[in-house]
C-alpha cells in the first residue's frame, strides 16, 4: 500500500514551504550526470547514527514499496503519478533515480513488485483482469480500513513483456516476495476465506498455506539464508475484535490499526511474536546479517500518521529508532550487502501528501 493509501499525513504550510524551496534549489544545482536529479536531504535530528548521504529519488506523486534487485543496481516500486488521481502502477528505475519506466499495462491497480530469476523477471499483483478501471476506495465511514481487492499475481520480463498469470482464484492475492534461492514465492491470500500466508513455486504450482490462525497475516519476507520468514500479523483477541474482523472480511476489508511483527521458520512452523508495542507495526525486512529486522511503526502515537523506522533483534530485544521525521517513513529495504537503505517518506514533498523514495548510505 502507498503511504497515501495508508495514512493521510500533513505538514504545516510554513514547514512545507521551506522544504519545497530547498528541493527546487538543490535540483537546480545538483545532477547525477545520468539524467537523474539527486537531491541530498539532511537527516532529521537523531538520524545520523545510521543514515548518511540521504538522496531523494522521486519528486512527484506517490511512490512506495521500493525493493532492490539482487545485485543492488535497480529498484522496482509502485507509483501513482498524481496525488489523489489515478492508480498505482509498477515501475523500475536505477538506484540513482535514472531510467524510470513503467512496466505494468496501466490498467487497474498494481502493488507489491519484486525481482527474481537473476533479475530478469519481476512479480507484482494487479486488479486489471477483474476490471480495467481504478478500483473505488473503501467507505471510510467504517473507520480506517484497507480494501482486499480482486488482485492476482503476475510475472513479466523487465520491459513488461511475456506477462503470465500465477494465481487465478478471484480472491486477494498480493504482498508477494521471493526466497533467496529464487525457487519459492511467499504471498498473502484470502483464497480459503481468511487472510493467510501461502507459498508456491515460482511457476505458480504447489500452493501451500503456512498460517492458520484467524486474523491478518501479510507482508512476508524471507531471511537472507531462506530459513526464516518475517511478517506483520493482527489477530482478534476479544469477541468484539473477532466480530469486527469477520464483518469487515466479509466485505473484503481489513482494519490494520493493530499489527505486530512475527517471525517463523520458512514453512510457517515455530511462529513467535517479536514486537509487543501496540499501534501499527508493519513493513518488516531482515538485515543482511539475519540477526536484525527493520520495520515501520506508529506505536508512540497509535492514532497518528507519524511512522518511524525501527530496528529490533530477531528475539525481540534491542529496539532502536532509525528515523525521527514528524510524518511518514516506511517500506525500508537494504541492498544485499547492507550498504544502502531505501524507504518511502513524506519528507521534502512538493505537494501535500506526496510520498517519495529516498536512499541513504547505511552506517552500522
N, C-alpha and C positions, 0 to 999 in steps of 0.2 A: 504494500500500500504506500502511496506517496504521503509525504508529510501533510499535504493539504487535505487529503482524504482522512488522515489520521487525526489531526488536530488543527483548528484554525488558530494561528498564533499571531500576536500583534507586537509591534514595537511602537514607541511613542513617535509622533511626527518629527520631533526635533532630532532624536537619535537616528531615525531612518534617513533623514535629510543629510546628516553628516556622513553616514555610511555610503549613501549614493554618490555624494560628491567625491569621496575617497575612491570609489570604484572607477568613476569616469576619469579621474586624474591619473590613476595607475594604468588603466587600459591605454590611455593616450601615450604613455611613456614607456610601456614595457611589452615586448613581444618576444615570443619564443623563437622566431625565425622559421617556424614551420606552418605559419598561418593560424596559430592558436595564440590568443591573448592569454597572458598569465598574470593574474592579479595576486600579489603577495599580501596576505592578510595577517596583521599582527594577532598573535594569540591573545585570548582573554586572560585576565589575571588568574594565575594558578594553572594555566595550561602548558606553560613552558617545560614542565617536568618531562612530558612525553612527546610533545608536538613541536617540531621545528620547521621553518620554511613552509608555512601553510600557503597553498596556492589554490585559487578558485578556478574551476574547470568549466563551469557552465554559467550563463549570465541572463537567463530569462526562463519563464515558465516554471514548471515543477519537475524536478529531476530527482530520482531516488533509486534505492536498491541497486547500487552500482557494485559489480563484482568483477574481480580481476580474472584475466586468462591465467593459465597455469604458468606461463613464462613471465607474467607480470608486466606485459607490454601494452595490453588493451583492457578496456572496460566495456561491459555490457550493462545497460541501465534502462529504466523506463522513464519516459519523458512526456509530459503534457506541454505542448508548445506555448499555450497561453493559460495563465491562471484563470480558473473557473470557466474555461471554454475548451471543448473537445475532450478527447480521451487519451489515456496513456498509450503509447506505442513503444516498441523496443528499438533501442539504438545501440550502436557500437562506436567507440572512439579510441584514439591512442591516449595514453595516460598523461600526456601534456595538453589534452583538450583538442588536439587537431584531428582531422579526418572523421568528424562526426557524420554518421549516416544512419538513416532509418532502415531496419531490416525486416520489420513486420509489414503486413499488407495495408495498414491504415484503416482497417475495418474493426468495429467493436472496440473492446478494451483489452490491453495486454498487461501482463505482470510477470515478475519472477523469472528473469532471464539468467542463464548460466552457461559458461563454456564447458565443452568436453570434447572427446575424440581428438586429442592432441591439438585442441583449439581450432579444429576445422569445422566444428558444428556447435550449435547452441540449442538450448532448451528455452521455452517460455510457454506461458498459458494465455489463452485468448478466448473471448466470447463470440468471435465472428461467425462460427458455424451456427450458433443459436440465433444471432441477429447481427447484421452489419452495422446497425446504428449504435451509438453510445448508450450503454445501459442507464436507466434513470437512477438517480441517487435514492437511498433509502429514506423513508419517512422519519425525520428526526424528532417527531412528537413522542417516539418511544425512547428518547434519550440518545446517547452516543452509541451507534451500532455500526458494524461492518456488514456489507452485503456478501452473501455466499452465492455469487453469480454462477451462471452456466459456463464454467470455464473448463476447457480441455487442454491437455498438454501436447505441445507440438515441438518438432525439431526441424532445423533447417541448416543450410550452409551459411557462412558468414555474410553472404550477399543476399540472403533471404530466399534463395532458390532451393529446390529439392525439398519443399515443405512436406512433412509427414506428420500424421496424427498418431499419438501414442496412447491416448485414452479416448473412450467413446461410451460414456455412460450417462450423460445428461446431468451429472452432479457437479459439485465444486471440486476441481482438480487443479491444484496450484501449489505455490511455495516449493518448487522442485529444485533440488541440488544434486550433485553427482559425487560419488565416492572418489577418493584419491586415485584408485586404480582404474577409474573410468568405466567400471562394469555395472554399477548399481545406482539407480535413481531413488532418492527418498522424496516423498511428496505428501501433501495433505489432501484428503478427500472426504466427501460426505457420501460416498457410494454405498455404504452399508447403513446409513441412517444417522450416524454420529460424526463428529469432526475428529478424524484419526490420522495417524501417520501410517504410510504404506511404503513399501519398497517394491521395485520392479527392475528387471533387466533394462538396459538402455534401448532395447528394441521394443519395449512395452510388454514383454512376456513375463510370466512368473510373478504376478502381483501378489504381495503378501501384506496382510495387516499386522502391524507390530505394536500398536497400542490398543487398549480395550476399555480403559476407564471412562465413564461418562463425563464428557466435558470437552473443552477445546484443546487439541494438540496441533501445533503448527510451527512453521518457520525453522525446520530442522537443518542442521549441517553435520557433516562427518568430521571427526578429529583428523589431524594430519596423517596419522597412521591407519585410518579407516576402522579402528577397533571400537570407537565410541560415537555417539551422537549427542548433540545438544539441541534443545528446542524450548519453546515457550508453551506453557500449559496453564489452563484455568479450569478448575474442577468445582462444581457446585458442592457446598458444604452444609446447606440447610434445605429444608423443604421449599422455602421461598426461593432460594437460589435455583434449585432444580426446576421449579415451575417456570421461572423467568427464562432459564436457559432453554428448556424444551419448547416453550412457547415461541421464542424467537427462532429456534432451529426449524420449527415447522414453517416459518415464513422465510426461510433461507437467510437468516440474520444471526449475528453473534455479537455479544457485548464484551469488548476486550479490555474493560477498565481494570480488571484484576487478573493478571497473569504473572507467573513466576518462571524462573529458569530451572530446567531439569536436565539431567544427563542420564545416559543408559549405555549398555553395550549396543553395538551396531544392529543387533537383531531385536532390540527392544527389551531385552532381559535386564534385570537389576536396575530398574528406574529409581532415581533418587532426586529429590528437590534440593537445589543448592542455594537458592535465594529465598528469604522469608521477609521481604521488605515491605510488602503492600504496594498498592498502586499498580501501574502497568510496567512490567519488565519484559522486554522483547528484543528482537534482532540480535540474538547471541551468535558469537563466532569464536572458534578456537584460535588462540595464538599458535604460531608455528611450533612452539616448544611443547604443545599438547598439555601444558600444565595450567594454563590460564584461559579465561574466557572474557571477552569484551562484550558489553551489551548496553542497551539504552533503557533509561528508567526515569520516571517522574515521582519516585517514592517519597521524596521530601515534600512534595505538594501534589498529592494524587489527583486533585481536581483541576490541576492546571495543565497547560500545554508546554510547560518547561521540562524538556527532556535533556538529560546529560548522558555522556558515555561513562561507563564504569568498568573497572577490571575486578575479577574475582577468581580465586583459585578454584580448581575443579572439585575441591572438597567443601567449598562454600566459605572458606576463610579468606582473610586479606582483602576485603572490599576496599577499592581505591577509586577515587574520582579521576577522570581523564579530562573532561571538558567542563567549563563553568559558564558557558554562554546563557543569557537570560531567556532564550527561546528554545528552538528545537534542534537537537543534534541526535542523529540516529543512523541506522544501517551501516555500521562500521565493518570493514574487512581489511586484513593485512595482505600485502604481497606474500607469496610463498616463502620468501627469505626473511620476512618480518621487518624489512627496512622501511616500508611505507605503509601508511594507513589512509584509506579513502572512506568518506562518510558524507551524508547529506545533512544540510543545515539551512536554517532560515537567515543566517547572518549575511550581511552585505547585499541584501536584495534590492533591486531597482524599483520593484513594486511591492505593495503589501502582499503578504502571504506567499511570496516566491520561495521555492526550495531549490537550492543549488548544490552541486557536488564540489567537494574540497579534498585535496590530497596533501599530506604532510610527511616529512621525514619522521620516523618513529625513533624516539630516544628511550632506551631501556635502562 
